[in-house]
Amino acid sequence: MKKSVIVGYGGMGRWHTNKIRENNVVELKGIFDISERANKRAQDAGIYTYDSFESVLNDTDIDLVTVATPNDVHKEIVIALLNAGKNVICEKPVTMTEKDFWEMADAANKNGKVFTVHQNRRWDSDFLLAKQIYENNEMGSVFCIESRVHGSRGIPGDWRGKKEYGGGMMLDWGVHLIDQALMMIPEKVKKLYAKFDHITNYEVDDGFKLDLYFESGLVYRIEVSTSNFISLPRWYILADDGTALFETFSSGAKITKCKEKNEENVIPVVTAAGLTKTMAPRSNDNLITYDMPLASSDVHDFYRNVVDVIDGKSDLIVKHEQIARVLRVMEAAAVSDATNQVVDFE
Ligand SMILES: NC(=O)c1ccc[n+]([C@@H]2O[C@H](COP(=O)([O-])OP(=O)(O)OC[C@H]3O[C@@H](n4cnc5c(N)ncnc54)[C@H](O)[C@@H]3O)[C@@H](O)[C@H]2O)c1
């Protein structure tokens, strides 16, 4: 078992504590947090608390440190840990710019240490099902994917609402959904267009729409919104021979295909301005509808992989170039939003 420490014992620090306790490859040696409240909470849970960051750096009996602080301090903490000879997992977004990320990666390479980012939504069962539908041509060739998360509570009132801490929904959720898109579609992103929302917060974005235009013509829309009292479905996937819709993270997919594309005797729909056959629904007799269950996945594979890499038995699943590419997309999205232009990408 690798001995690990968590720096930052807030919501995600506690999540890592639970996952470390559940797996059989890593054990928790202690935590470090600058907040008295967080330390008290850890001590009440029977967890050892380091009294300074230096004492973590100086402890030579640690194999792995997980950094789960707010985003603005990831870079300095991670580089200090790598220079002290620790292997490091950093929470997402690893940092705010690609340039800063490569400084962190360089510190890992220079010290010969493992460094990766917790892109845990690669293990989400809804994402894996969407990827399976795309890869297996379940409904023919996919030409459009819409990946959305909608809430109605605005941006959280903590550091996530403040620019200086690396707040905003692009950095919070965007980093996951962009990573998913880039892991699903093995093509270059030729262009992109983004529009950021500022409905409840002007300092940082409280949502955004980002269209990625892939090389084959596939359009992948990512939408994060926090002012939606009626949510649109989590996934909407369009292919030559069918359509998939996932209502929620946990619903699985509903697939609809038709038996005969060229239906005869179409009954027109009456609209205010007249009749339309083009937009008339398909007859039920001509439709094939079925459900697909969520894909199976095991989030513990993330820590298992990191331990295997430390032991020299495997390569990282969450690789440096993949992390950098997500940051490049986020930086280009900010340019697109600021200029209101489609941006050439790869
Ligand atoms: N992967 C995911 O699914 C996921 C989900 C939520 C949050 N996160 C990420 O995890 C990180 C933490 O988010 P959170 O929701 O736990 O935030 P949080 O505010 O709940 O917790 C952050 C903790 O870090 C501590 N902290 C701040 N500065 C510190 C420092 N210099 N040294 C040590 N401790 C420090 C704070 O006192 C606090 O206890 C962020 O990067 C966030 O984006 C990831």
The ligand as a MOL file (V3000), in Angstrom:
LIG
                    3D

  0  0  0     0  0            999 V3000
M  V30 BEGIN CTAB
M  V30 COUNTS 44 48 0 0 0
M  V30 BEGIN ATOM
M  V30 1 N -12.8160 16.0930 -9.6400 0
M  V30 2 C -13.9890 16.5060 -9.2010 0
M  V30 3 O -15.0190 15.9310 -9.5170 0
M  V30 4 C -14.0470 17.6990 -8.3010 0
M  V30 5 C -15.2230 18.0270 -7.6110 0
M  V30 6 C -15.2040 19.1260 -6.7580 0
M  V30 7 C -14.0470 19.8780 -6.6290 0
M  V30 8 N -12.9270 19.5390 -7.3400 0 CHG=1
M  V30 9 C -11.6980 20.3250 -7.2280 0
M  V30 10 O -11.1160 20.0710 -5.9570 0
M  V30 11 C -10.4690 21.2390 -5.4800 0
M  V30 12 C -11.0380 21.6090 -4.1130 0
M  V30 13 O -12.4080 21.8470 -4.2510 0
M  V30 14 P -13.3810 21.6840 -2.9860 0
M  V30 15 O -14.7510 21.6460 -3.5260 0
M  V30 16 O -12.9190 20.5700 -2.1330 0 CHG=-1
M  V30 17 O -13.1300 23.0760 -2.2510 0
M  V30 18 P -13.3610 23.3750 -0.7090 0
M  V30 19 O -13.4450 24.8330 -0.5870 0
M  V30 20 O -14.4780 22.5340 -0.1880 0
M  V30 21 O -12.0250 22.8440 -0.0010 0
M  V30 22 C -10.7660 23.4170 -0.2170 0
M  V30 23 C -9.9220 23.1970 1.0350 0
M  V30 24 O -8.5830 23.6340 0.7320 0
M  V30 25 C -8.0900 24.3230 1.8830 0
M  V30 26 N -6.9880 25.1850 1.4580 0
M  V30 27 C -7.0350 26.3820 0.8320 0
M  V30 28 N -5.7950 26.8440 0.5840 0
M  V30 29 C -4.9510 25.8930 1.0690 0
M  V30 30 C -3.5360 25.7930 1.1160 0
M  V30 31 N -2.7440 26.7500 0.6070 0
M  V30 32 N -2.9900 24.7040 1.6970 0
M  V30 33 C -3.7830 23.7340 2.2420 0
M  V30 34 N -5.1250 23.7850 2.2380 0
M  V30 35 C -5.7080 24.8510 1.6440 0
M  V30 36 C -9.2970 25.0710 2.4250 0
M  V30 37 O -9.1130 25.4460 3.7650 0
M  V30 38 C -10.4030 24.0140 2.2420 0
M  V30 39 O -10.5350 23.1840 3.3640 0
M  V30 40 C -10.6690 22.3030 -6.5550 0
M  V30 41 O -9.5670 22.3130 -7.4120 0
M  V30 42 C -11.8930 21.8250 -7.2880 0
M  V30 43 O -11.9700 22.2740 -8.6330 0
M  V30 44 C -12.9110 18.4660 -8.1450 0
M  V30 END ATOM
M  V30 BEGIN BOND
M  V30 1 1 1 2
M  V30 2 2 2 3
M  V30 3 1 2 4
M  V30 4 1 4 5
M  V30 5 2 4 44
M  V30 6 2 5 6
M  V30 7 1 6 7
M  V30 8 2 7 8
M  V30 9 1 8 9
M  V30 10 1 8 44
M  V30 11 1 9 10
M  V30 12 1 9 42
M  V30 13 1 10 11
M  V30 14 1 11 12
M  V30 15 1 11 40
M  V30 16 1 12 13
M  V30 17 1 13 14
M  V30 18 2 14 15
M  V30 19 1 14 16
M  V30 20 1 14 17
M  V30 21 1 17 18
M  V30 22 2 18 19
M  V30 23 1 18 20
M  V30 24 1 18 21
M  V30 25 1 21 22
M  V30 26 1 22 23
M  V30 27 1 23 24
M  V30 28 1 23 38
M  V30 29 1 24 25
M  V30 30 1 25 26
M  V30 31 1 25 36
M  V30 32 1 26 27
M  V30 33 1 26 35
M  V30 34 2 27 28
M  V30 35 1 28 29
M  V30 36 1 29 30
M  V30 37 2 29 35
M  V30 38 1 30 31
M  V30 39 2 30 32
M  V30 40 1 32 33
M  V30 41 2 33 34
M  V30 42 1 34 35
M  V30 43 1 36 37
M  V30 44 1 36 38
M  V30 45 1 38 39
M  V30 46 1 40 41
M  V30 47 1 40 42
M  V30 48 1 42 43
M  V30 END BOND
M  V30 END CTAB
M  END
